[in-house]
Structures are given as structure tokens and as C-alpha cells.
Amino acid sequence: MKFVALAAAAAALMAGTATAEPARAPNANAVAKDAAAQETARAERVVYICDRSDLTRRGFEREFGEVRFVSAEEALNSAESWNAPRCMSDIEAARLNLMMSR
């Protein structure tokens, strides 16, 4: 009788372990993927080359909320996270390309 009770307890324990273990692995993988995606999103900075015309400003504001021009140095070295894309002049874009090619 003791053997049957021990066998039943061991079987229940093994069944619980077998179903619980695979459930943890996908959750851990999902958390890791989410964290990696959030880190990638934080690191990404989008810059558009914009002119300073009223038409461009209105269009950019309509799409992204506000128009904010940045320099090449700000685009590369800013510790601030960007919620929306930024604008850059033609000259600053050339400087940015030069700085990134070094």
C-alpha cells in the first residue's frame, strides 16, 4: 500500500513538474524578447532632412507633433530619448554622415 501511495505521489509530482517547466520557458523567452525590443526602440533615433518652410513645418507637426531641429552632434551624443523624429538641415545631415563615416 505504501508503494502505491509513493508511486502515485511521485507520478503526480512528475506530472506537475512536466507541465510547469515548459510553461516557464516561453514566458522567460517572451520577457527577454520584450526587453530587447524596448531597448532597441529606446536606442533608435529617426532624423529627417527638413527645410524651414511653413509647408514643411505644418506637415511635420501634423505627422509627428512638433518640429525640433537638431545638430549632428545632438543626434549622435544626446542621452535624451526621442519620442518623435527630429529634423535636420542639409548641412547638418552632411556633417552627420561625415561623423558617422569616421
Sequence and secondary structure as in RCSB ss.txt:
>XXXX:A:sequence
MKFVALAAAAAALMAGTATAEPARAPNANAVAKDAAAQETARAERVVYICDRSDLTRRGFEREFGEVRFVSAEEA
LNSAESWNAPRCMSDIEAARLNLMMSR
>XXXX:A:secstr
 HHHHHHHHHHHHHHHHHHHHHHHHHHHHHHHHHHHHHHHHHH   EEE    HHHHHHHHHHHS   B  HHHH
HH  S  SS EEE HHHHHHHHHHHH 
